[in-house]
Amino acid sequence: MLNDRIRILIVEDDPEMAELVSDLVEAEGWTPLAASSAEAAETVLARETVHLVLVDHNLPGTSGRTFAQRLRARTNIGIVMVTAAGSAADRVLGLETAADDYVVKPFEPIELTARIKAVLRRTIPSLKPDRESERGSEPAALRLGDWSVDLTRRNALCLADPAKSLTSAEFSLLEILAETPNVPVSRAHILERLGTESDRYIDRNVDVLVLRLRRKIERNPDLPRHIRTRRGKGYVLETDDGEPAS
């Protein structure tokens, strides 16, 4: 169980739902913080250390999606959208704009906590399982065009524009592909590693993550050099130092 140093901000205007999610958070040993609007959430973030934000899409005033976009623009904190908007389009748009994951009401408690844990592991390196033995000869650092990626320190730097950054989900996808460079990785394996295989729209969500990563990593996202699609096999990472995948 992740320890009680983890502080989770619940941005939800429905008191009953906020209480339910707060109880789930406490049951896992985490510390819940609450806000009923995006404006109230900003006040909490200004005075508290927060490790992950659960945000409802339909908030009074500033929408949850807009709040998440603004938050993502200045930080890589984990963001999970919790909302009644459950269409495939809603999910894809939420992931494409800001969120690390998406949970639809009504949800099973075990699903919500599992998704929170998966995002926390991606955003807090100390909670990440040690996979050094699994990586074998995987390089600690990669060069991808203008980007220098340090897998050991979980750091990605754009040399051409240091202001650019990757979200936790984008970095986790890159890390998964980097474990076997120049070898296709199936969507099923990516889903398993991200811990979100139960989502019926998740295949499309992986595609969205790939699109987001290409827009940041590739000099020409329409003609990707590093993150390539292998029809029927999945995605493959081609580094500047590696041989092109067949």
BATIZA-935075 format. One line per field, with one value per residue: residue in one letter; residue number from 1; chain; y, z, x of N, C-alpha, C in turn. Coordinates in steps of 0.001 Angstrom, whole numbers, padded with zeros to 6 digits, always signed. Each point is the difference from the previous one (the first is absolute). Layout:
% BATIZA-935075
r: [a, ...]
k: [NUM, ...]
c: [A, ...]
n.py: [Y, ...]
n.pz: [Z, ...]
n.px: [X, ...]
ca.py: [Y, ...]
ca.pz: [Z, ...]
ca.px: [X, ...]
c.py: [Y, ...]
c.pz: [Z, ...]
c.px: [X, ...]
This chain:
% BATIZA-935075
r: [m, l, n, d, r, i, r, i, l, i, v, e, d, d, p, e, m, a, e, l, v, s, d, l, v, e, a, e, g, w, t, p, l, a, a, s, s, a, e, a, a, e, t, v, l, a, r, e, t, v, h, l, v, l, v, d, h, n, l, p, g, t, s, g, r, t, f, a, q, r, l, r, a, r, t, n, i, g, i, v, m, v, t, a, a, g, s, a, a, d, r, v, l, g, l, e, t, a, a, d, d, y, v, v, k, p, f, e, p, i, e, l, t, a, r, i, k, a, v, l, r, r, t, i, p, s, l, k, p, d, r, e, s, e, r, g, s, e, p, a, a, l, r, l, g, d, w, s, v, d, l, t, r, r, n, a, l, c, l, a, d, p, a, k, s, l, t, s, a, e, f, s, l, l, e, i, l, a, e, t, p, n, v, p, v, s, r, a, h, i, l, e, r, l, g, t, e, s, d, r, y, i, d, r, n, v, d, v, l, v, l, r, l, r, r, k, i, e, r, n, p, d, l, p, r, h, i, r, t, r, r, g, k, g, y, v, l, e, t, d, d, g, e, p, a, s]
k: [1, 2, 3, 4, 5, 6, 7, 8, 9, 10, 11, 12, 13, 14, 15, 16, 17, 18, 19, 20, 21, 22, 23, 24, 25, 26, 27, 28, 29, 30, 31, 32, 33, 34, 35, 36, 37, 38, 39, 40, 41, 42, 43, 44, 45, 46, 47, 48, 49, 50, 51, 52, 53, 54, 55, 56, 57, 58, 59, 60, 61, 62, 63, 64, 65, 66, 67, 68, 69, 70, 71, 72, 73, 74, 75, 76, 77, 78, 79, 80, 81, 82, 83, 84, 85, 86, 87, 88, 89, 90, 91, 92, 93, 94, 95, 96, 97, 98, 99, 100, 101, 102, 103, 104, 105, 106, 107, 108, 109, 110, 111, 112, 113, 114, 115, 116, 117, 118, 119, 120, 121, 122, 123, 124, 125, 126, 127, 128, 129, 130, 131, 132, 133, 134, 135, 136, 137, 138, 139, 140, 141, 142, 143, 144, 145, 146, 147, 148, 149, 150, 151, 152, 153, 154, 155, 156, 157, 158, 159, 160, 161, 162, 163, 164, 165, 166, 167, 168, 169, 170, 171, 172, 173, 174, 175, 176, 177, 178, 179, 180, 181, 182, 183, 184, 185, 186, 187, 188, 189, 190, 191, 192, 193, 194, 195, 196, 197, 198, 199, 200, 201, 202, 203, 204, 205, 206, 207, 208, 209, 210, 211, 212, 213, 214, 215, 216, 217, 218, 219, 220, 221, 222, 223, 224, 225, 226, 227, 228, 229, 230, 231, 232, 233, 234, 235, 236, 237, 238, 239, 240, 241, 242, 243, 244, 245, 246]
c: [A, A, A, A, A, A, A, A, A, A, A, A, A, A, A, A, A, A, A, A, A, A, A, A, A, A, A, A, A, A, A, A, A, A, A, A, A, A, A, A, A, A, A, A, A, A, A, A, A, A, A, A, A, A, A, A, A, A, A, A, A, A, A, A, A, A, A, A, A, A, A, A, A, A, A, A, A, A, A, A, A, A, A, A, A, A, A, A, A, A, A, A, A, A, A, A, A, A, A, A, A, A, A, A, A, A, A, A, A, A, A, A, A, A, A, A, A, A, A, A, A, A, A, A, A, A, A, A, A, A, A, A, A, A, A, A, A, A, A, A, A, A, A, A, A, A, A, A, A, A, A, A, A, A, A, A, A, A, A, A, A, A, A, A, A, A, A, A, A, A, A, A, A, A, A, A, A, A, A, A, A, A, A, A, A, A, A, A, A, A, A, A, A, A, A, A, A, A, A, A, A, A, A, A, A, A, A, A, A, A, A, A, A, A, A, A, A, A, A, A, A, A, A, A, A, A, A, A, A, A, A, A, A, A, A, A, A, A, A, A, A, A, A, A, A, A]
n.py: [-001205, +000975, +000686, +000439, +000000, -000883, +001172, -000269, +000881, +000030, +000250, +000155, +000437, -001310, +000477, -000724, +000388, +001258, -000245, -000555, +000895, +000936, -000720, -000101, +001275, +000286, -000820, +000693, +000792, +000583, +001238, +000064, +000800, +000965, +000134, +000933, +000656, +000376, +001044, -000799, -000779, +001113, +000351, -001219, +000019, +001228, -000713, -000999, -001010, -000113, -001302, +000134, +000337, -000231, +000181, +000508, -000505, -000260, +001090, +000616, +000983, +000032, -000546, -001269, -000088, +001202, -000335, -001188, +000643, +000867, -001008, -000682, +001209, -000167, -001221, -000991, +000630, -001139, -000208, -000285, -000068, +000466, -000597, +000582, +000811, -000964, +000896, -000738, +000903, -000070, -001314, -000110, +000894, -000631, -001155, +000437, +000586, -000909, -000830, -000611, +000126, -000866, +000365, -000872, +000909, -000977, -000045, -001068, -000036, -001297, +000406, +000843, -000819, -000955, +000830, +000349, -001269, -000304, +001051, -000338, -001260, +000574, +000651, -001040, +000283, +000474, +000167, +000243, -001186, -000682, +000537, +000341, -001051, +000653, +001105, -000800, +000049, +000284, +000929, +000604, +000380, +000778, +000035, +000839, +000226, +000967, -001212, +000227, -001325, +000292, -001289, +000055, +001244, -000664, +000408, +000898, +000338, +001011, -000334, -000126, -000534, +000392, +000909, -000776, -000750, -001194, -000379, -000378, +000109, +001160, +000343, -000451, +000555, +001098, -000109, -000302, +000931, +000754, -000788, +000109, +000848, +000544, -000294, -000416, +000893, -001044, +000382, -001316, -000052, +001009, -000541, -001160, +000605, +000622, -001249, +000158, -001298, +000393, +001082, +000020, +001248, -000839, -000850, +000714, -000191, -001216, -000047, +000507, -000871, -000904, +000466, +000056, -001205, -000406, +000671, -000612, -001290, -000205, +000198, -001126, +000266, +000631, +000186, -000772, +000413, +000361, +000444, -001222, -000083, -001181, +000033, -000202, +000846, +001245, +000484, +000698, -000005, +000950, -000289, +001120, -000798, -000281, -001244, +000484, +000037, -001298]
n.pz: [+000000, -000817, +000499, +001268, -000521, -000678, -000617, +000021, -000980, +000612, -001294, +000841, -000764, -000213, +001097, -000470, -001253, +000414, +000792, -001015, -000883, +000885, +000210, -001340, -000093, +001024, -000610, -000965, +001033, -000983, -000186, +000199, -001037, +000322, -001185, +000063, -000332, -001247, +000296, +000669, -001076, -000719, +000866, -000101, -001318, +000272, +000851, -000819, +000456, -001290, +000079, +000113, -001141, +000701, -001259, +000412, -001072, +000592, +000032, +001069, -000837, +000268, -001211, +000331, -001249, +000092, +001192, -000507, -001052, +000826, +000729, -001084, -000326, +001308, -000077, +000428, +000925, +000642, -001096, +000766, -001177, +000851, -000904, -000199, -000582, -000568, -000944, -001068, -000602, +001065, -000004, -001306, +000008, +001057, -000552, -001131, +000819, +000958, +000058, +001099, +000515, -000250, +000994, -000390, +000467, +000660, +000949, -000207, +001325, -000280, -000950, +000782, +001048, -000872, -000530, +001218, +000404, -001148, +000162, +001272, -000449, -000921, +000999, +000836, -000411, +001256, -000640, -000948, -000391, +000589, -001196, +000762, +000753, -000246, +000200, +000723, -001305, +000467, -000878, +000894, -001120, -000555, -001279, +000047, -001102, +000332, +000286, +001263, +000023, +001296, -000316, +000461, -000381, -000992, -000849, -000597, -000727, -000410, -000675, -000934, +000948, +000967, -000515, -001029, +000245, +000533, -000201, +001173, -000597, -000536, +001158, +000662, -000966, +000043, +001315, -000179, -000941, +000919, +000663, -001175, -000085, -001040, +001026, -000833, +000613, +000363, -000455, -000114, -000418, -000822, -000314, -000072, -000624, -000721, +000096, -001296, +000072, +001089, -000499, -000319, +000303, +000767, -000972, -000073, +001327, -000273, -001012, +000904, +000905, -000964, -000347, +001295, +000165, -001114, +000425, +001086, -000291, -000899, -000865, -000569, +000847, -001167, +000136, +000976, +000630, +001183, -000060, -000446, -000930, +000569, -001176, +000873, +000286, -000283, +000986, -000660, +000920, -000870, +000660, +000264, +001069, -000179, -000358, -001156, +000500, -000162]
n.px: [+000845, -000341, +001008, -000229, +001217, -000680, -000047, -001293, -000034, -001172, -000136, -001013, -001026, -000107, -000600, -001022, +000224, +000167, -001047, -000667, +000460, -000331, -001107, -000100, +000287, -000798, -000866, +000602, -000283, -000684, +000430, -001330, -000012, -000837, -000608, -000937, +001112, +000214, -000766, -000849, +000080, -000017, -000953, -000536, +000155, -000439, -000736, -000346, +000737, -000198, -000260, -001318, -000610, -001106, -000351, -001155, -000557, -001179, +000749, -000467, -000287, +001280, -000072, -000242, -000430, -000586, -000482, -000303, -000473, -000549, -000447, -000349, -000427, -000177, -000531, +000780, -000681, -000247, -000716, -001054, -000626, -000910, -000757, -001173, +000876, -000732, -000239, +000258, -000783, -000830, +000154, -000081, -000982, -000498, +000314, -000537, -000868, -000232, -001033, +000465, -001210, -001001, -000816, -000928, -000844, -000601, +000900, +000745, -000106, +000046, -000870, -000691, +000068, -000331, -000859, -000425, +000079, -000598, -000810, -000198, -000029, -000770, -000609, +000087, +001221, -000085, -001155, +000895, -000528, +000955, +000231, +001055, -000406, -001172, +000721, +000779, +000221, -001210, +000226, +000800, +000630, -000914, +000351, -001032, +000687, -000867, -000426, +000356, -000101, -000081, +000062, +001239, +000189, -000552, +000920, -000776, +001055, -000743, +001090, -000914, -000772, +000833, -000827, +000283, -001060, +000201, -001268, -000487, -001191, +000366, +000586, -001075, -000722, +000740, -000115, -001283, -000084, +000625, -000841, -000603, +001017, -000617, -000809, -000955, -000772, -000697, -001184, -000207, +001265, -000214, -001179, +000606, +000999, -000919, -000449, -000374, +000292, -000675, +000570, -001280, +000353, +000669, -000339, -001107, -000055, +000442, -000845, -000854, +000439, -000049, -001200, -000328, +000546, -000589, -001052, +000482, +000126, -000940, +000950, -000437, -001005, -000220, +001314, -000475, +001078, -000491, -001227, +000261, -000931, -000198, -000594, -000965, +001006, -000350, +000756, +000925, +000971, +000335, +001106, +000626, +000227, -001297, -000087, -000412, -001220, -000103]
ca.py: [+001205, +001241, +000530, +001143, +001257, +000348, +000921, -000004, +001061, -000414, +001190, -000567, +000881, -000808, -000349, -001435, -000619, +000420, -000780, -001381, -000093, +000269, -001231, -000952, +000470, -000264, -001446, -000434, +000563, +001294, +001148, +000717, +001431, +000198, +001309, -000146, +000732, +000184, +001142, -000479, -000920, +000803, +000458, -001140, -000279, +001062, -000121, -001387, -000901, -000951, -000961, -000400, +000704, -000631, +001160, -000245, +000785, +001018, +000809, +001359, +000941, -000593, -001437, -000875, -000168, +001217, +000011, -000999, +000535, +001049, -000659, -000717, +000957, +000452, -001068, -001369, -000721, -000957, +000488, -001003, +000553, -000841, +000717, -000746, +000070, -001291, -000410, -000169, +001314, +000690, -000615, +000326, +001419, +000221, -000495, +000739, +001354, +000196, -001027, -001225, -001105, +000433, -000944, +000421, -000317, -000581, -000810, -000926, +000529, -000635, +000574, +001328, -000078, -000580, +001034, +000957, -000606, -000044, +001352, +000355, -000674, +000668, +001381, +000037, -001052, -000874, -001012, -000838, -001257, -000092, -000819, -000035, -001354, -000327, +000800, -000575, +000939, +001252, +001155, +000907, +001257, -000100, +001247, -000042, +001313, +001092, -000406, -000897, -000685, -000770, -000954, -000279, +001122, +000330, +001395, +000225, +001395, +000444, +000893, +001148, +000814, -000563, +000217, -001138, -001119, -001118, -000381, -001302, -001059, +000028, -000564, -001433, -000641, +000016, -000947, -001346, -000249, +000005, -001245, -000868, +000887, -000585, -001199, +000430, -000273, -000075, +000801, -000789, +000109, +001374, +000101, -000747, +000747, +001227, -000373, +000466, -000899, -000291, +001051, -000468, +000915, +000245, -000093, +001341, +000857, -000221, +000743, +001415, +000216, -000032, +001252, +001069, -000152, +000367, +001453, +000619, -000588, -000017, +001271, -000017, -001068, -000700, -000949, -000266, -000682, -000749, -000802, -000496, -000980, -001248, -000493, -001322, -000339, +001015, +001154, -000280, +001167, -000018, +001043, +000537, -000886, -001371, -000348, +000089, -001243, -000512]
ca.pz: [+000000, -000021, +001354, +000228, -000431, -001274, +000197, -001218, -000040, -000639, -000469, -000252, +000574, +000603, +001343, +000247, -000767, +000608, +001225, -000396, -000495, +001148, +000795, -000734, +000123, +001367, +000191, -000560, +000795, -000531, +000626, -000947, +000095, -000780, -000555, -000741, -001262, -000472, +000723, +001338, -000170, -000138, +001342, +000692, -000617, +000356, +001394, +000371, -000905, -000565, -000865, -001098, -000002, -000580, -000342, -000726, -001230, +000084, +001203, -000121, -000393, -000897, -000146, +000427, -001101, -000098, +001177, -000221, -001016, +000616, +000942, -000777, -000648, +000923, +000847, -000460, +001025, -000530, -000129, -000377, -000168, +000531, -000601, -000556, -001460, -000264, -001391, -000460, -000359, +001246, +000573, -000831, +000130, +001316, +000012, -000946, +000453, +001277, +001037, -000083, -000077, -000098, +000654, -000233, +000998, +001272, -000120, +001088, +000832, -000302, -001252, +000269, +000766, -000860, -000934, +000784, +000280, -001246, -000292, +001027, -000309, -001142, +000315, +001160, -000279, +001146, +000081, -001196, +000213, -000595, -001210, -000599, -000423, -001181, -001138, -000612, -000544, -000369, +000332, +001004, -000656, -001418, -000760, -000969, -000624, +000891, +001385, +000744, +000940, +001021, +000515, +001402, +000803, -000510, -000394, -001443, -000249, -001391, -000094, -000835, +000738, +001349, +000621, -000325, +000945, -000218, +001127, +000555, -000891, -001201, +000329, +000245, -001310, -000570, +000764, -000399, -001334, +000076, +000591, -001125, -001163, -001342, +000001, +000187, +001276, -000276, +000834, +001185, +000967, +000506, +000919, +001216, +000740, +000504, +001031, -000334, -001029, +000107, -000640, -001312, -001031, +000289, -001210, -000577, +000905, -000295, -001229, +000361, +000669, -001041, -000742, +000852, +000100, -001302, -000180, +000767, -000293, -001424, -000710, -000883, +000527, -001088, -000542, +001196, -000152, +001195, +000515, -001247, +000079, -000738, -000172, +000539, +001046, +001042, -000192, +000190, +000217, -000703, +000537, -000940, +000006, -000321, -001397, -000304, +000113, -001291]
ca.px: [-000845, +000737, -000102, -000876, +000602, -000634, -001128, -000808, -001004, -001251, -000712, -001330, -001013, -001054, +000487, -000056, +001076, +001261, +000178, +000278, +001370, +000864, +000054, +000833, +001378, +000436, +000094, +001275, +001074, +000401, -000636, -000858, -000265, -001223, -000352, -001262, +000092, +001372, +000557, +000349, +001124, +001214, +000355, +000597, +001296, +000931, +000453, +000229, +000703, -000954, +000681, -000894, -001284, -001188, -000825, -001247, -000089, -001050, +000133, -000545, +001045, +000991, -000236, +001080, +000947, +000797, +000869, +001048, +000904, +000812, +000900, +001006, +000905, +001044, +000512, -000199, -000747, -000963, -001379, -000989, -001336, -001075, -001115, -001121, +000118, +000624, +000130, +001377, +000531, +000329, +001191, +001156, +000289, +000568, +001376, +000817, +000258, +000673, -000064, +000788, -000949, -001383, -000911, -001381, -001011, +000413, +001204, +000277, +001088, +001285, +000508, +000527, +001248, +001040, +000449, +000773, +001304, +000775, +000481, +000979, +001262, +000618, +000363, +000892, +000985, +000267, -001057, +000092, +000717, +001325, -000040, +001318, +000335, -000792, +000410, +001185, +000972, -000658, +000827, -000554, -000327, -000323, -000031, -001092, -000057, +000383, -000251, +000875, -000880, +000705, -000974, +000279, -000507, -001337, +000073, +000069, +000342, +000044, +001145, -000363, -000965, -000061, -001310, -000848, +000091, -000905, -000834, +000376, -000479, +000838, +001308, -000161, -000098, +001339, +000798, -000413, +000551, +001460, +000491, +000393, +000126, +000034, -000854, -001386, -000670, -001435, -000885, -000359, +001106, -000019, -001138, +000332, +001003, -000615, -000951, -001344, -000492, -001427, -000788, -000442, +000488, +001402, +000811, +000024, +000758, +001419, +000272, +000050, +001283, +001036, -000125, +000519, +001449, +000571, -000061, +001074, +001311, +000338, +000098, -001164, -000860, -000688, +000971, +000814, +001288, +000352, -001114, -000566, -001078, +000187, -001364, -000250, +000980, +000026, +000868, +001414, +000838, +001269, +000858, +000988, +001160, -000388, -000272, -001413, -000763, -000447]
c.py: [+001247, +000750, +001305, +001343, +000470, +000834, +000160, +001060, -000468, +001259, -000466, +000871, -000752, -000481, -001502, -000721, +000346, -000814, -001455, -000158, +000243, -001238, -001044, +000357, -000304, -001491, -000560, +000559, +001326, +001110, +000740, +001492, +000272, +001434, -000197, +000752, +000116, +001134, -000407, -000945, +000764, +000515, -001108, -000276, +001037, -000187, -001414, -000712, -001078, -000903, -000434, +000748, -000855, +001127, -000408, +000915, +001164, +000729, +001344, +000982, -000631, -001508, -000798, -000175, +001216, +000102, -000964, +000497, +001056, -000607, -000715, +000946, +000415, -001097, -001361, -000849, -000965, +000564, -001144, +000677, -001010, +000675, -000926, +000035, -001223, -000417, -000145, +001351, +000776, -000526, +000403, +001462, +000304, -000427, +000832, +001373, +000073, -001243, -001169, -001226, +000550, -001080, +000545, -000434, -000736, -000925, -000957, +000563, -000578, +000552, +001363, -000068, -000591, +001043, +001065, -000546, -000009, +001371, +000435, -000660, +000672, +001387, +000121, -001142, -000962, -001093, -000978, -001283, +000011, -000958, -000113, -001388, -000391, +000682, -000553, +001075, +001325, +001205, +000907, +001305, -000239, +001375, -000160, +001385, +001076, -000386, -000906, -000602, -000862, -000924, -000287, +001076, +000412, +001489, +000099, +001491, +000275, +001048, +001258, +000947, -000591, +000196, -001149, -001105, -001091, -000219, -001365, -001136, -000074, -000614, -001504, -000769, -000073, -001030, -001440, -000350, -000126, -001278, -000991, +000868, -000788, -001314, +000451, -000438, +000059, +000929, -000749, +000105, +001401, +000168, -000683, +000792, +001293, -000284, +000425, -000897, -000248, +001001, -000404, +000904, +000158, -000124, +001369, +000942, -000174, +000772, +001497, +000331, +000024, +001314, +001163, -000037, +000379, +001512, +000707, -000472, +000186, +001404, +000144, -001143, -000797, -001028, -000358, -000781, -000976, -000917, -000446, -001001, -001222, -000681, -001435, -000404, +001008, +001159, -000376, +001317, -000192, +001172, +000472, -000925, -001411, -000216, +000117, -001346, -000433, -000017]
c.pz: [+000000, +001298, +000098, -000274, -001312, +000272, -001333, +000106, -000812, -000367, -000505, +000683, +000604, +001368, +000263, -000749, +000597, +001260, -000318, -000438, +001138, +000872, -000670, +000135, +001387, +000248, -000529, +000773, -000513, +000728, -001021, +000319, -000934, -000470, -000857, -001322, -000397, +000765, +001406, -000060, -000124, +001352, +000789, -000532, +000389, +001404, +000419, -001030, -000448, -000986, -001190, +000164, -000677, -000294, -000812, -001218, +000147, +001344, -000195, -000332, -001019, -000075, +000473, -001078, -000146, +001168, -000192, -001030, +000599, +000966, -000743, -000632, +000918, +000873, -000620, +001054, -000649, -000008, -000468, -000091, +000519, -000397, -000483, -001521, -000472, -001436, -000369, -000313, +001243, +000586, -000772, +000160, +001346, +000071, -000898, +000537, +001283, +000862, -000258, -000097, +000161, +000629, -000113, +001148, -000682, -000205, +001179, +000828, -000352, -001290, +000256, +000737, -000836, -000957, +000719, +000251, -001250, -000342, +001016, -000280, -001164, +000357, +001170, -000138, +001153, +000162, -001150, +000306, -000700, -001177, -000649, -000508, -001259, -001239, -000708, -000463, -000416, +000388, +001014, -000633, -001482, -000625, -001084, -000611, +000938, +001472, +000530, +001122, +000941, +000659, +001481, +000897, -000413, -000358, -001513, -000238, -001489, -000110, -000804, +000724, +001396, +000704, -000283, +001038, -000398, +001227, +000507, -000910, -001259, +000281, +000220, -001308, -000659, +000686, -000394, -001366, +000046, +000602, -001073, -001253, -001293, -000101, +000250, +001349, -000245, +000917, +001291, +001069, +000597, +001018, +001323, +000866, +000574, +001063, -000274, -001025, +000052, -000736, -001423, -001134, +000044, -001223, -000650, +000877, -000212, -001254, +000281, +000697, -001002, -000777, +000801, +000067, -001311, -000194, +000742, -000432, -001457, -000583, -001003, +000438, -001080, -000682, +001119, -000310, +001159, +000516, -001192, +000267, -000824, -000074, +000503, +001131, +001133, -000353, +000306, +000181, -000724, +000493, -001064, -000097, -000463, -001478, -000258, +000107, -001370, -000053]
c.px: [+000875, -000246, -000761, +000680, -000623, -001244, -000724, -001095, -001200, -000783, -001359, -001045, -001177, +000493, +000022, +001115, +001360, +000287, +000347, +001453, +000990, +000157, +000893, +001478, +000548, +000196, +001318, +001190, +000524, -000742, -000856, -000076, -001170, -000147, -001234, +000002, +001468, +000673, +000428, +001202, +001314, +000475, +000677, +001407, +001044, +000567, +000373, +000872, -000981, +000731, -000848, -001316, -001052, -000977, -001222, -000061, -000968, +000068, -000687, +001119, +000932, -000202, +001198, +001049, +000901, +000980, +001165, +001015, +000933, +001016, +001126, +001018, +001147, +000591, -000262, -000711, -000990, -001412, -000884, -001351, -001020, -001298, -001093, +000021, +000754, +000129, +001465, +000633, +000408, +001295, +001251, +000374, +000633, +001444, +000891, +000374, +000797, +000124, +000942, -000898, -001405, -000881, -001413, -000908, -001163, +001196, +000084, +001156, +001362, +000600, +000630, +001334, +001137, +000560, +000823, +001405, +000880, +000568, +001051, +001344, +000717, +000511, +000960, +001003, +000227, -001037, +000060, +000753, +001349, -000033, +001376, +000341, -000743, +000555, +001230, +000951, -000624, +000867, -000678, -000443, -000240, +000096, -001038, -000137, +000519, -000088, +001097, -000847, +000831, -001010, +000214, -000591, -001408, -000081, +000132, +000216, +000032, +001110, -000327, -000953, -000178, -001341, -000964, +000177, -000975, -000848, +000451, -000424, +000849, +001366, -000103, -000123, +001374, +000892, -000316, +000595, +001526, +000568, +000439, +000106, +000120, -000768, -001445, -000566, -001503, -000796, -000337, +001083, +000030, -001116, +000303, +000966, -000571, -001044, -001415, -000666, -001503, -000893, -000371, +000472, +001518, +000895, +000144, +000821, +001502, +000385, +000118, +001315, +001146, -000016, +000579, +001523, +000687, +000018, +001119, +001384, +000417, +000104, -001135, -000905, -000722, +000900, +000977, +001267, +000258, -001110, -000826, -001112, +000370, -001362, -000129, +000933, +000039, +000902, +001443, +000746, +001323, +000841, +000981, +001206, -000333, -000200, -001495, -000686, -000470, -001516]
